[in-house]
Amino acid sequence: MKRNRTIALLMALVLAVSFCFTGCSIMAEKTDSDVKVIRVAVSASADDISTRGYKKLAEILDKESNGRLKIQVFSDAVLGDDRSTVEAVQENTLDAADSSTPNFAPFMQEFMAFDLPYITDPKNQQQLYNALDYGALGDYYRKLCSERGFHLIGFFEYGYRNFALRKKRVRSVDDMKGLKLRTTNSAVEISVARALGAQAMPLGWSETYTALSQGTVDGEGNTWTLLDSAHHGEVLKYGINTRHNYSGKVFLMSKKTWNSLSDSDQKLLTKCFFEAVDWQRKQADKMEEDAEKKMKKGGTNIYHPTAAQLKEFKDKTRPVWDQYVGKRVPEEAVKLIQETQSSDYKMVKPDYTAGTQYK
């Protein structure tokens, strides 16, 4: 494992040097055969469910365009963490990047709505997907992104976060007190940790494994899939299945790259994305189950709280809503998400050109 990580770091260094010597720009190119290559930066490992989604997109797009349009995926944060690659997309020096919704929140605080504890429930997941893909919720975020220098293609699956710790068994809210928890830079996620009595330690994803290994942080909140694919189970020995918030993976393209595509190619790319995301989400639940089993087998003790214990987590973190809703988190964003959690939600007919009107 250490040898693999060393190789990955060396690859990152080589690519970073290359990135700077080419004018700090990794943008789509046309080859002599008029093949257009769109480069996508992904922070997760090559085996993670989000990375697999991009690889599936590359496969579908290559086939549907007869090899004329290609996606090249740079995983394992070799081009930088979420923050630096998103900045590059906004500055039009990188074609596209992937970011978790919490890591995108510092750029657009409207995305912090997803970080509100227990704003969504897995039982309503298909309704949430429908609204993100084709409904008013997706339109809301695509329009905002367009106004701020991004083109939002859509949302790949990330999943529900759980708490995982190095040395301490956690079975109740009281057990969280005093722990140093790695968080993203989302202000809401930081406040959630503090509401539970923990100390929030915002860190980039690429720094987290080292921080855990050295004891700089005691634990983190993340999906079992990502923790397993990133080998964090090597240092995380306890977990609790809190599913305290849902995160998506936003697929962002630079305005320059998006607008360089013809209208027909924009529609083709969007259609292929929806095919890929449908495939990816179907894999996600099984991968999450398998990852939890694998981590348990590797020595991580994962506890599933009772309904009463889970209610304690919900009650303890609910005041975070009062801190942010109507202040830093717009009420409109919260309302649109909450509508997907109601039995009154009306499923929207799929539109495979959704979002292509934003230039």
ZABARO-581163 format. One record per residue: residue number from 1; chain; y, z, x of N, C-alpha, C in turn. Coordinates in pm, whole numbers, padded with zeros to 5 digits. Example, Ala and Ser with C-alpha at 12.3 -4.5 7.8 and 13.67 -1.06 7.14 Angstrom:
// ZABARO-581163
   num   chaine       nv       nw       nu      cav      caw      cau       cv       cw       cu
     1        A   -00569    00780    01319   -00450    00780    01230   -00330    00780    01320
     2        A   -00225    00708    01285   -00106    00714    01367    00003    00787    01290
// end
This chain:
// ZABARO-581163
   num   chaine       nv       nw       nu      cav      caw      cau       cv       cw       cu
     1        A   -00120    00000    00083    00000    00000    00000    00126    00000    00087
     2        A    00125    00085    00196    00241    00092    00283    00264   -00041    00352
     3        A    00152   -00105    00394    00162   -00235    00461    00223   -00338    00366
     4        A    00180   -00337    00238    00233   -00431    00139    00382   -00411    00116
     5        A    00423   -00283    00112    00565   -00255    00090    00648   -00298    00211
     6        A    00591   -00282    00332    00661   -00326    00454    00682   -00476    00452
     7        A    00576   -00550    00412    00586   -00695    00403    00692   -00735    00302
     8        A    00693   -00665    00186    00791   -00695    00081    00934   -00672    00131
     9        A    00953   -00563    00209    01086   -00535    00262    01130   -00641    00361
    10        A    01035   -00687    00445    01066   -00793    00541    01104   -00922    00469
    11        A    01029   -00953    00360    01062   -01072    00281    01202   -01060    00222
    12        A    01233   -00939    00174    01366   -00916    00114    01476   -00938    00217
    13        A    01452   -00890    00343    01550   -00905    00448    01572   -01052    00482
    14        A    01463   -01127    00494    01472   -01269    00526    01549   -01344    00418
    15        A    01516   -01314    00290    01585   -01382    00180    01732   -01342    00172
    16        A    01759   -01214    00199    01898   -01168    00194    01982   -01237    00300
    17        A    01926   -01250    00422    01997   -01318    00529    02021   -01464    00493
    18        A    01916   -01527    00439    01926   -01665    00396    02031   -01680    00287
    19        A    02034   -01583    00196    02129   -01582    00084    02274   -01587    00136
    20        A    02301   -01505    00237    02436   -01498    00290    02473   -01620    00374
    21        A    02379   -01672    00452    02409   -01786    00537    02423   -01916    00458
    22        A    02382   -01914    00331    02400   -02033    00249    02521   -02018    00158
    23        A    02614   -01930    00200    02738   -01914    00123    02723   -01816    00010
    24        A    02624   -01724    00021    02601   -01621   -00079    02587   -01682   -00218
    25        A    02514   -01790   -00228    02495   -01854   -00358    02354   -01907   -00371
    26        A    02286   -01868   -00479    02154   -01924   -00508    02163   -01983   -00647
    27        A    02194   -02112   -00650    02218   -02181   -00776    02120   -02295   -00795
    28        A    02114   -02342   -00920    02022   -02450   -00953    02051   -02574   -00870
    29        A    01944   -02640   -00827    01959   -02761   -00747    01884   -02875   -00812
    30        A    01932   -02996   -00785    01858   -03116   -00825    01798   -03179   -00701
    31        A    01670   -03207   -00704    01605   -03272   -00592    01623   -03422   -00605
    32        A    01569   -03495   -00508    01581   -03641   -00510    01517   -03701   -00635
    33        A    01418   -03632   -00688    01348   -03683   -00807    01414   -03634   -00936
    34        A    01534   -03576   -00922    01610   -03527   -01037    01541   -03410   -01107
    35        A    01469   -03330   -01030    01408   -03208   -01082    01508   -03094   -01064
    36        A    01535   -03022   -01170    01631   -02912   -01163    01557   -02780   -01154
    37        A    01589   -02701   -01052    01524   -02572   -01029    01623   -02460   -01059
    38        A    01586   -02372   -01150    01670   -02257   -01188    01608   -02132   -01129
    39        A    01683   -02064   -01045    01631   -01946   -00974    01665   -01819   -01052
    40        A    01563   -01736   -01072    01577   -01613   -01151    01541   -01491   -01066
    41        A    01631   -01394   -01056    01607   -01270   -00982    01550   -01165   -01076
    42        A    01439   -01105   -01036    01371   -01001   -01115    01347   -00880   -01025
    43        A    01382   -00761   -01071    01367   -00642   -00987    01225   -00586   -00989
    44        A    01151   -00611   -01096    01015   -00556   -01109    00916   -00628   -01017
    45        A    00798   -00569   -01002    00696   -00627   -00916    00638   -00754   -00976
    46        A    00566   -00828   -00895    00507   -00954   -00939    00406   -00935   -01051
    47        A    00346   -00815   -01060    00243   -00788   -01160    00298   -00726   -01288
    48        A    00427   -00693   -01289    00483   -00626   -01406    00489   -00720   -01526
    49        A    00487   -00662   -01646    00485   -00741   -01768    00611   -00827   -01782
    50        A    00727   -00779   -01737    00848   -00860   -01748    00840   -00981   -01655
    51        A    00790   -00961   -01533    00776   -01072   -01439    00678   -01175   -01492
    52        A    00574   -01128   -01555    00476   -01220   -01613    00540   -01306   -01722
    53        A    00635   -01247   -01793    00706   -01324   -01896    00783   -01440   -01836
    54        A    00849   -01416   -01723    00924   -01523   -01657    00830   -01629   -01600
    55        A    00717   -01586   -01550    00620   -01683   -01498    00563   -01769   -01611
    56        A    00543   -01708   -01727    00496   -01784   -01842    00603   -01883   -01886
    57        A    00729   -01840   -01885    00838   -01930   -01918    00840   -02048   -01822
    58        A    00823   -02021   -01694    00822   -02129   -01594    00710   -02229   -01624
    59        A    00595   -02177   -01661    00480   -02262   -01692    00507   -02350   -01814
    60        A    00560   -02290   -01920    00586   -02365   -02044    00695   -02468   -02024
    61        A    00805   -02426   -01956    00918   -02517   -01936    00878   -02637   -01850
    62        A    00799   -02610   -01748    00753   -02719   -01661    00673   -02822   -01741
    63        A    00587   -02772   -01829    00504   -02861   -01911    00588   -02937   -02013
    64        A    00676   -02865   -02084    00754   -02927   -02192    00858   -03026   -02141
    65        A    00904   -03007   -02017    01004   -03098   -01961    00941   -03205   -01872
    66        A    00807   -03206   -01870    00735   -03301   -01782    00775   -03283   -01636
    67        A    00793   -03155   -01597    00823   -03124   -01459    00968   -03143   -01419
    68        A    01054   -03176   -01513    01195   -03204   -01483    01278   -03077   -01469
    69        A    01240   -02971   -01544    01308   -02842   -01536    01209   -02737   -01488
    70        A    01251   -02661   -01387    01162   -02560   -01330    01233   -02425   -01317
    71        A    01154   -02320   -01333    01203   -02183   -01312    01136   -02131   -01185
    72        A    01216   -02080   -01092    01162   -02017   -00972    01191   -01868   -00979
    73        A    01087   -01785   -00976    01101   -01641   -00996    01097   -01567   -00863
    74        A    01200   -01486   -00837    01206   -01399   -00719    01188   -01256   -00768
    75        A    01068   -01201   -00754    01039   -01066   -00804    01057   -00962   -00693
    76        A    01020   -00837   -00725    01023   -00725   -00630    01161   -00697   -00572
    77        A    01266   -00731   -00646    01405   -00705   -00605    01439   -00768   -00470
    78        A    01374   -00880   -00435    01401   -00940   -00305    01542   -00998   -00295
    79        A    01604   -01024   -00409    01743   -01072   -00408    01842   -00961   -00443
    80        A    01790   -00838   -00460    01877   -00726   -00493    01833   -00656   -00620
    81        A    01893   -00539   -00647    01859   -00466   -00768    01932   -00527   -00888
    82        A    01909   -00468   -01006    01968   -00523   -01129    02119   -00539   -01119
    83        A    02184   -00438   -01065    02330   -00441   -01061    02383   -00557   -00976
    84        A    02330   -00570   -00855    02383   -00673   -00764    02351   -00813   -00813
    85        A    02234   -00833   -00873    02200   -00967   -00920    02277   -01004   -01046
    86        A    02301   -00907   -01132    02383   -00932   -01252    02526   -00968   -01211
    87        A    02578   -00898   -01111    02712   -00930   -01061    02716   -01074   -01008
    88        A    02609   -01115   -00937    02604   -01250   -00882    02601   -01355   -00994
    89        A    02531   -01324   -01103    02528   -01415   -01218    02667   -01426   -01279
    90        A    02733   -01314   -01295    02867   -01314   -01353    02967   -01390   -01266
    91        A    02943   -01386   -01135    03031   -01455   -01041    02988   -01600   -01017
    92        A    02884   -01643   -01087    02833   -01780   -01076    02781   -01815   -00937
    93        A    02723   -01714   -00867    02660   -01741   -00738    02508   -01728   -00744
    94        A    02457   -01700   -00862    02313   -01692   -00886    02287   -01749   -01025
    95        A    02182   -01831   -01036    02153   -01896   -01164    02127   -01798   -01277
    96        A    02035   -01705   -01253    01991   -01618   -01362    01935   -01488   -01306
    97        A    01939   -01385   -01388    01886   -01255   -01347    01829   -01183   -01468
    98        A    01743   -01091   -01437    01678   -01007   -01536    01731   -00865   -01516
    99        A    01761   -00796   -01625    01806   -00658   -01614    01754   -00577   -01731
   100        A    01714   -00454   -01705    01682   -00365   -01816    01811   -00336   -01891
   101        A    01801   -00307   -02020    01922   -00280   -02098    02000   -00159   -02044
   102        A    01936   -00050   -01996    02016    00059   -01940    02093    00018   -01815
   103        A    02031   -00064   -01729    02100   -00106   -01608    02210   -00208   -01636
   104        A    02205   -00271   -01754    02310   -00364   -01792    02427   -00292   -01859
   105        A    02402   -00169   -01904    02505   -00093   -01976    02634   -00073   -01899
   106        A    02632   -00053   -01765    02760   -00040   -01693    02847   -00165   -01702
   107        A    02786   -00282   -01724    02862   -00405   -01741    02915   -00418   -01883
   108        A    02830   -00377   -01979    02866   -00388   -02120    02816   -00263   -02191
   109        A    02908   -00171   -02221    02867   -00042   -02276    02803   -00054   -02415
   110        A    02821   -00168   -02481    02756   -00187   -02611    02604   -00177   -02600
   111        A    02551   -00206   -02482    02406   -00199   -02462    02356   -00056   -02453
   112        A    02446    00041   -02438    02405    00181   -02436    02348    00225   -02570
   113        A    02372    00148   -02675    02319    00183   -02806    02166    00195   -02801
   114        A    02101    00110   -02721    01956    00116   -02710    01909    00244   -02643
   115        A    01996    00304   -02559    01958    00424   -02485    01967    00551   -02568
   116        A    02029    00543   -02685    02037    00662   -02770    01895    00711   -02800
   117        A    01869    00838   -02778    01732    00888   -02794    01678    00870   -02936
   118        A    01562    00808   -02941    01488    00790   -03067    01563    00707   -03171
   119        A    01648    00614   -03127    01717    00526   -03222    01619    00426   -03283
   120        A    01511    00396   -03212    01408    00307   -03267    01272    00376   -03262
   121        A    01182    00323   -03344    01046    00377   -03353    00948    00262   -03336
   122        A    00842    00280   -03256    00745    00172   -03234    00689    00111   -03362
   123        A    00685    00188   -03472    00628    00136   -03595    00714    00023   -03655
   124        A    00842    00016   -03612    00932   -00087   -03663    00961   -00195   -03558
   125        A    00872   -00206   -03461    00900   -00293   -03347    00915   -00441   -03384
   126        A    00831   -00489   -03475    00839   -00630   -03512    00973   -00663   -03579
   127        A    01026   -00568   -03655    01157   -00588   -03718    01266   -00594   -03612
   128        A    01255   -00507   -03512    01353   -00507   -03403    01348   -00639   -03327
   129        A    01229   -00686   -03296    01214   -00815   -03227    01279   -00927   -03307
   130        A    01254   -00930   -03437    01305   -01036   -03523    01458   -01039   -03521
   131        A    01519   -00921   -03528    01664   -00912   -03528    01725   -00950   -03393
   132        A    01656   -00914   -03285    01703   -00949   -03152    01693   -01099   -03127
   133        A    01585   -01159   -03175    01561   -01301   -03148    01645   -01392   -03237
   134        A    01645   -01364   -03366    01702   -01459   -03462    01808   -01402   -03555
   135        A    01824   -01270   -03557    01911   -01207   -03655    02049   -01169   -03604
   136        A    02117   -01089   -03683    02254   -01048   -03655    02265   -00965   -03527
   137        A    02161   -00888   -03495    02163   -00805   -03375    02169   -00892   -03249
   138        A    02084   -00995   -03243    02087   -01085   -03129    02217   -01162   -03120
   139        A    02271   -01206   -03235    02398   -01279   -03236    02512   -01192   -03183
   140        A    02509   -01065   -03222    02612   -00970   -03177    02616   -00963   -03025
   141        A    02498   -00946   -02964    02493   -00932   -02819    02516   -01064   -02746
   142        A    02470   -01175   -02800    02494   -01304   -02735    02643   -01338   -02733
   143        A    02710   -01310   -02842    02854   -01339   -02849    02930   -01253   -02748
   144        A    02897   -01126   -02741    02964   -01037   -02646    02941   -01083   -02502
   145        A    02817   -01120   -02470    02785   -01166   -02335    02862   -01292   -02300
   146        A    02871   -01384   -02395    02944   -01508   -02372    03090   -01482   -02341
   147        A    03149   -01384   -02411    03290   -01352   -02391    03315   -01287   -02254
   148        A    03209   -01234   -02193    03227   -01159   -02068    03161   -01227   -01948
   149        A    03137   -01355   -01961    03096   -01430   -01843    02947   -01449   -01822
   150        A    02866   -01423   -01926    02722   -01442   -01917    02674   -01532   -02030
   151        A    02560   -01594   -02009    02490   -01653   -02122    02359   -01575   -02139
   152        A    02345   -01507   -02252    02226   -01430   -02282    02124   -01519   -02351
   153        A    02014   -01548   -02283    01906   -01627   -02342    01831   -01544   -02447
   154        A    01796   -01421   -02410    01724   -01335   -02504    01667   -01213   -02435
   155        A    01573   -01147   -02504    01519   -01018   -02461    01368   -01027   -02438
   156        A    01326   -01012   -02313    01184   -00993   -02288    01149   -00846   -02316
   157        A    01023   -00820   -02332    00978   -00683   -02358    00984   -00598   -02231
   158        A    01026   -00475   -02247    01022   -00374   -02141    00934   -00260   -02190
   159        A    00978   -00192   -02297    00893   -00091   -02356    00961    00043   -02375
   160        A    00881    00141   -02416    00931    00276   -02441    00910    00364   -02319
   161        A    01014    00439   -02288    01011    00524   -02169    00948    00660   -02198
   162        A    00876    00710   -02098    00816    00842   -02101    00856    00915   -01973
   163        A    00844    01046   -01972    00877    01122   -01852    00753    01141   -01764
   164        A    00772    01123   -01633    00664    01141   -01536    00717    01222   -01418
   165        A    00639    01319   -01371    00685    01414   -01270    00590    01421   -01149
   166        A    00648    01463   -01038    00570    01475   -00913    00474    01593   -00917
   167        A    00527    01712   -00949    00447    01833   -00929    00437    01925   -01051
   168        A    00523    01907   -01148    00529    02002   -01259    00471    01944   -01387
   169        A    00381    02020   -01448    00326    01984   -01578    00431    02010   -01687
   170        A    00456    01910   -01772    00555    01924   -01879    00486    01907   -02014
   171        A    00502    02008   -02101    00446    02000   -02235    00547    02034   -02343
   172        A    00664    02076   -02302    00767    02113   -02400    00904    02087   -02341
   173        A    01006    02098   -02425    01144    02081   -02380    01178    02182   -02272
   174        A    01132    02306   -02289    01164    02411   -02191    01116    02376   -02051
   175        A    01008    02300   -02041    00953    02264   -01911    01041    02164   -01835
   176        A    01138    02105   -01903    01225    02005   -01840    01341    02070   -01764
   177        A    01366    02196   -01791    01483    02263   -01733    01477    02266   -01580
   178        A    01590    02228   -01520    01602    02236   -01374    01544    02119   -01297
   179        A    01474    02028   -01363    01415    01916   -01293    01521    01815   -01250
   180        A    01502    01753   -01135    01590    01646   -01089    01526    01513   -01131
   181        A    01588    01448   -01230    01531    01327   -01287    01607    01203   -01242
   182        A    01534    01105   -01192    01595    00976   -01163    01630    00910   -01296
   183        A    01752    00859   -01305    01794    00783   -01422    01854    00651   -01375
   184        A    01878    00562   -01468    01958    00444   -01439    02105    00487   -01440
   185        A    02196    00390   -01431    02339    00422   -01436    02394    00430   -01578
   186        A    02306    00419   -01677    02352    00431   -01815    02402    00572   -01841
   187        A    02525    00584   -01888    02583    00716   -01916    02502    00791   -02021
   188        A    02448    00718   -02119    02368    00782   -02223    02240    00840   -02164
   189        A    02174    00764   -02078    02050    00814   -02017    02077    00937   -01932
   190        A    02190    00937   -01864    02229    01055   -01784    02249    01175   -01876
   191        A    02315    01154   -01989    02340    01263   -02084    02212    01313   -02149
   192        A    02116    01225   -02170    01987    01266   -02226    01917    01363   -02131
   193        A    01917    01331   -02002    01855    01420   -01903    01923    01556   -01904
   194        A    02055    01555   -01910    02129    01682   -01910    02106    01762   -02038
   195        A    02093    01692   -02150    02066    01761   -02277    01933    01834   -02273
   196        A    01840    01784   -02194    01709    01847   -02180    01708    01957   -02074
   197        A    01824    01982   -02014    01833    02087   -01912    01799    02040   -01774
   198        A    01784    01909   -01755    01751    01854   -01624    01877    01808   -01552
   199        A    01863    01783   -01424    01973    01729   -01344    01953    01578   -01331
   200        A    02051    01500   -01375    02040    01353   -01368    02073    01304   -01228
   201        A    01988    01213   -01178    02006    01155   -01044    02003    01003   -01057
   202        A    02116    00938   -01084    02117    00792   -01098    02079    00724   -00966
   203        A    01977    00638   -00973    01931    00567   -00853    01891    00426   -00891
   204        A    01909    00332   -00799    01858    00197   -00818    01707    00198   -00816
   205        A    01646    00102   -00885    01500    00098   -00894    01435    00086   -00756
   206        A    01493    00006   -00668    01432   -00015   -00537    01434    00111   -00450
   207        A    01517    00209   -00486    01526    00334   -00409    01436    00445   -00465
   208        A    01382    00424   -00584    01318    00533   -00657    01188    00581   -00594
   209        A    01103    00489   -00550    00974    00531   -00491    00997    00621   -00370
   210        A    01090    00581   -00284    01118    00661   -00165    01172    00798   -00203
   211        A    01262    00802   -00302    01319    00929   -00346    01211    01023   -00401
   212        A    01116    00966   -00474    01004    01046   -00524    00916    01096   -00410
   213        A    00885    01008   -00317    00797    01043   -00205    00857    01154   -00120
   214        A    00989    01149   -00102    01057    01248   -00018    01097    01374   -00094
   215        A    01077    01375   -00226    01111    01492   -00305    01258    01503   -00338
   216        A    01333    01394   -00316    01476    01393   -00352    01491    01406   -00503
   217        A    01397    01345   -00576    01393    01361   -00722    01254    01413   -00760
   218        A    01249    01483   -00875    01122    01541   -00922    01046    01449   -01014
   219        A    01117    01352   -01074    01049    01266   -01169    01143    01161   -01223
   220        A    01097    01091   -01325    01173    00980   -01383    01126    00955   -01526
   221        A    01201    00869   -01595    01160    00823   -01727    01137    00674   -01721
   222        A    01016    00630   -01757    00989    00487   -01754    00861    00455   -01830
   223        A    00831    00326   -01842    00708    00286   -01910    00590    00306   -01816
   224        A    00473    00328   -01874    00353    00342   -01790    00325    00210   -01718
   225        A    00356    00099   -01783    00331   -00032   -01721    00408   -00048   -01592
   226        A    00539   -00018   -01597    00621   -00035   -01477    00583    00068   -01370
   227        A    00557    00191   -01410    00520    00294   -01313    00390    00257   -01241
   228        A    00296    00202   -01316    00168    00163   -01256    00185    00042   -01164
   229        A    00254   -00062   -01213    00267   -00184   -01132    00347   -00160   -01004
   230        A    00436   -00060   -01007    00516   -00026   -00889    00449    00081   -00802
   231        A    00326    00121   -00840    00246    00219   -00763    00309    00359   -00761
   232        A    00393    00391   -00860    00452    00524   -00864    00349    00631   -00899
   233        A    00235    00589   -00951    00128    00684   -00979    00077    00752   -00852
   234        A    00105    00694   -00737    00066    00754   -00610    00136    00888   -00587
   235        A    00256    00903   -00644    00333    01026   -00622    00362    01104   -00750
   236        A    00338    01041   -00867    00362    01109   -00995    00230    01165   -01049
   237        A    00220    01294   -01058    00092    01357   -01095    00088    01411   -01238
   238        A    00203    01413   -01306    00207    01460   -01444    00297    01369   -01528
   239        A    00262    01354   -01655    00342    01273   -01745    00335    01327   -01886
   240        A    00435    01295   -01966    00434    01333   -02107    00482    01213   -02188
   241        A    00408    01178   -02292    00431    01057   -02370    00541    01082   -02474
   242        A    00665    01084   -02428    00777    01115   -02517    00828    00993   -02592
   243        A    00816    00873   -02534    00867    00749   -02594    01009    00772   -02648
   244        A    01095    00826   -02564    01225    00873   -02610    01329    00762   -02626
   245        A    01310    00648   -02562    01400    00537   -02594    01335    00405   -02555
   246        A    01381    00301   -02625    01329    00167   -02602    01426    00088   -02515
   247        A    01371    00014   -02421    01452   -00075   -02338    01399   -00217   -02349
   248        A    01491   -00310   -02352    01454   -00450   -02342    01489   -00501   -02204
   249        A    01449   -00623   -02175    01486   -00689   -02049    01572   -00809   -02085
   250        A    01699   -00804   -02051    01788   -00914   -02086    01775   -01025   -01983
   251        A    01760   -01148   -02033    01751   -01267   -01950    01888   -01333   -01951
   252        A    01961   -01320   -01841    02099   -01365   -01832    02111   -01487   -01741
   253        A    02185   -01587   -01786    02215   -01702   -01702    02364   -01708   -01673
   254        A    02398   -01763   -01557    02539   -01783   -01526    02594   -01890   -01619
   255        A    02720   -01875   -01654    02783   -01975   -01740    02780   -02113   -01673
   256        A    02799   -02113   -01541    02801   -02240   -01468    02668   -02312   -01480
   257        A    02558   -02239   -01461    02425   -02301   -01469    02394   -02344   -01612
   258        A    02422   -02257   -01707    02395   -02289   -01848    02471   -02414   -01891
   259        A    02598   -02421   -01857    02681   -02534   -01900    02652   -02662   -01822
   260        A    02577   -02649   -01712    02537   -02769   -01638    02419   -02840   -01704
   261        A    02356   -02771   -01798    02244   -02830   -01872    02297   -02910   -01990
   262        A    02230   -03018   -02022    02266   -03095   -02141    02234   -03013   -02265
   263        A    02290   -03049   -02379    02260   -02980   -02504    02111   -02980   -02533
   264        A    02046   -03091   -02508    01902   -03100   -02536    01822   -03010   -02442
   265        A    01866   -02999   -02316    01795   -02912   -02222    01821   -02764   -02252
   266        A    01941   -02733   -02301    01968   -02596   -02343    01876   -02556   -02457
   267        A    01859   -02645   -02552    01771   -02617   -02666    01625   -02608   -02621
   268        A    01587   -02694   -02527    01449   -02691   -02476    01420   -02561   -02404
   269        A    01512   -02519   -02318    01494   -02393   -02245    01485   -02276   -02341
   270        A    01571   -02274   -02442    01569   -02165   -02540    01439   -02164   -02619
   271        A    01393   -02281   -02662    01267   -02290   -02734    01150   -02240   -02648
   272        A    01148   -02280   -02522    01041   -02237   -02431    01046   -02086   -02407
   273        A    01170   -02031   -02404    01184   -01886   -02389    01117   -01813   -02505
   274        A    01143   -01859   -02629    01085   -01791   -02744    00933   -01800   -02743
   275        A    00879   -01908   -02696    00733   -01919   -02682    00683   -01818   -02579
   276        A    00755   -01808   -02467    00714   -01717   -02360    00726   -01572   -02402
   277        A    00835   -01537   -02473    00855   -01398   -02512    00752   -01356   -02617
   278        A    00713   -01449   -02704    00609   -01418   -02802    00479   -01387   -02731
   279        A    00445   -01468   -02631    00323   -01444   -02550    00333   -01311   -02476
   280        A    00450   -01286   -02415    00467   -01166   -02332    00456   -01038   -02413
   281        A    00517   -01036   -02531    00513   -00916   -02614    00372   -00885   -02662
   282        A    00294   -00989   -02686    00155   -00967   -02729    00072   -00904   -02617
   283        A    00109   -00934   -02493    00038   -00874   -02380    00083   -00731   -02353
   284        A    00206   -00700   -02391    00270   -00575   -02350    00197   -00449   -02397
   285        A    00160   -00443   -02525    00096   -00323   -02578   -00035   -00295   -02505
   286        A   -00114   -00400   -02484   -00243   -00383   -02415   -00220   -00340   -02271
   287        A   -00121   -00398   -02207   -00092   -00362   -02068   -00045   -00218   -02057
   288        A    00034   -00172   -02156    00080   -00033   -02155   -00038    00064   -02169
   289        A   -00130    00033   -02259   -00250    00115   -02275   -00334    00116   -02147
   290        A   -00353   -00002   -02090   -00433   -00013   -01968   -00367    00060   -01852
   291        A   -00233    00051   -01844   -00161    00118   -01736   -00175    00269   -01747
   292        A   -00167    00321   -01870   -00182    00466   -01888   -00322    00511   -01846
   293        A   -00423    00434   -01885   -00561    00467   -01845   -00578    00462   -01694
   294        A   -00518    00360   -01632   -00530    00344   -01488   -00463    00459   -01414
   295        A   -00345    00501   -01464   -00276    00612   -01400   -00355    00743   -01414
   296        A   -00415    00762   -01532   -00498    00880   -01552   -00616    00880   -01456
   297        A   -00678    00764   -01444   -00793    00751   -01353   -00752    00775   -01208
   298        A   -00627    00741   -01176   -00577    00760   -01040   -00529    00902   -01011
   299        A   -00533    00988   -01114   -00499    01128   -01090   -00373    01177   -01158
   300        A   -00309    01095   -01241   -00189    01139   -01315   -00233    01198   -01449
   301        A   -00199    01323   -01472   -00234    01392   -01596   -00126    01363   -01700
   302        A   -00160    01285   -01803   -00063    01246   -01905   -00091    01319   -02036
   303        A    00011    01389   -02083   -00002    01471   -02203    00064    01403   -02323
   304        A   -00004    01405   -02437    00052    01352   -02561    00097    01471   -02647
   305        A    00228    01489   -02665    00278    01606   -02738    00241    01604   -02885
   306        A    00236    01723   -02942    00214    01735   -03086    00339    01689   -03159
   307        A    00328    01672   -03291    00444    01631   -03371    00556    01734   -03358
   308        A    00520    01862   -03354    00620    01969   -03343    00689    01964   -03207
   309        A    00613    01940   -03102    00672    01932   -02968    00763    01810   -02955
   310        A    00722    01699   -03017    00804    01578   -03013    00934    01599   -03091
   311        A    00927    01674   -03200    01047    01704   -03278    01147    01786   -03195
   312        A    01095    01872   -03108    01183    01949   -03020    01263    01856   -02928
   313        A    01197    01753   -02875    01265    01657   -02790    01372    01581   -02870
   314        A    01337    01544   -02992    01434    01472   -03077    01553    01560   -03110
   315        A    01528    01684   -03148    01636    01776   -03186    01726    01808   -03066
   316        A    01665    01827   -02951    01740    01866   -02831    01831    01754   -02783
   317        A    01788    01630   -02802    01867    01517   -02752    01960    01456   -02857
   318        A    01948    01497   -02982    02031    01439   -03088    02182    01456   -03064
   319        A    02229    01568   -03005    02373    01581   -02981    02433    01472   -02892
   320        A    02348    01402   -02816    02396    01291   -02733    02460    01184   -02821
   321        A    02407    01166   -02943    02466    01068   -03035    02613    01101   -03061
   322        A    02641    01229   -03084    02779    01270   -03114    02873    01244   -02996
   323        A    02819    01248   -02875    02898    01224   -02755    02945    01079   -02744
   324        A    02863    00987   -02796    02887    00846   -02765    02916    00756   -02886
   325        A    02850    00779   -02998    02865    00688   -03112    03007    00695   -03166
   326        A    03070    00577   -03177    03207    00569   -03223    03307    00591   -03113
   327        A    03257    00620   -02994    03345    00640   -02877    03312    00530   -02776
   328        A    03216    00556   -02688    03178    00454   -02589    03075    00357   -02643
   329        A    03003    00399   -02744    02903    00311   -02808    02956    00271   -02945
   330        A    02983    00142   -02967    03040    00099   -03095    02947    00129   -03213
   331        A    03006    00171   -03322    02929    00200   -03443    02858    00075   -03493
   332        A    02919   -00043   -03471    02857   -00167   -03517    02722   -00190   -03449
   333        A    02715   -00165   -03317    02589   -00183   -03244    02482   -00088   -03298
   334        A    02520    00037   -03321    02426    00136   -03372    02377    00096   -03511
   335        A    02470    00052   -03596    02436    00013   -03733    02337   -00104   -03734
   336        A    02361   -00204   -03649    02273   -00320   -03645    02132   -00284   -03599
   337        A    02123   -00191   -03504    01991   -00146   -03459    01923   -00064   -03568
   338        A    01998    00027   -03628    01940    00113   -03732    01890    00033   -03852
   339        A    01957   -00079   -03882    01912   -00162   -03994    01770   -00213   -03974
   340        A    01730   -00231   -03849    01594   -00281   -03821    01489   -00171   -03841
   341        A    01533   -00048   -03853    01442    00065   -03867    01421    00104   -04013
   342        A    01475    00024   -04104    01466    00053   -04247    01362   -00036   -04314
   343        A    01301    00017   -04418    01205   -00062   -04496    01276   -00173   -04574
   344        A    01409   -00165   -04582    01487   -00267   -04652    01518   -00389   -04565
   345        A    01482   -00381   -04437    01514   -00493   -04347    01443   -00620   -04392
   346        A    01517   -00729   -04399    01461   -00859   -04438    01440   -00944   -04313
   347        A    01317   -00982   -04289    01284   -01062   -04172    01355   -01197   -04179
   348        A    01412   -01241   -04066    01487   -01366   -04057    01393   -01477   -04013
   349        A    01411   -01594   -04073    01328   -01708   -04036    01357   -01749   -03891
   350        A    01252   -01771   -03809    01273   -01809   -03669    01359   -01933   -03652
   351        A    01452   -01925   -03557    01539   -02037   -03522    01531   -02054   -03370
   352        A    01462   -02156   -03325    01435   -02172   -03183    01554   -02227   -03105
   353        A    01668   -02243   -03171    01789   -02281   -03101    01890   -02167   -03100
   354        A    01845   -02047   -03137    01935   -01931   -03148    02012   -01909   -03016
   355        A    02143   -01900   -03029    02227   -01869   -02914    02278   -01990   -02839
   356        A    02227   -02109   -02870    02270   -02228   -02794    02413   -02269   -02825
   357        A    02472   -02212   -02930    02611   -02248   -02963    02711   -02183   -02869
   358        A    02666   -02083   -02790    02758   -02013   -02701    02764   -02086   -02567
   359        A    02883   -02125   -02526    02902   -02203   -02404    02976   -02122   -02298
// end
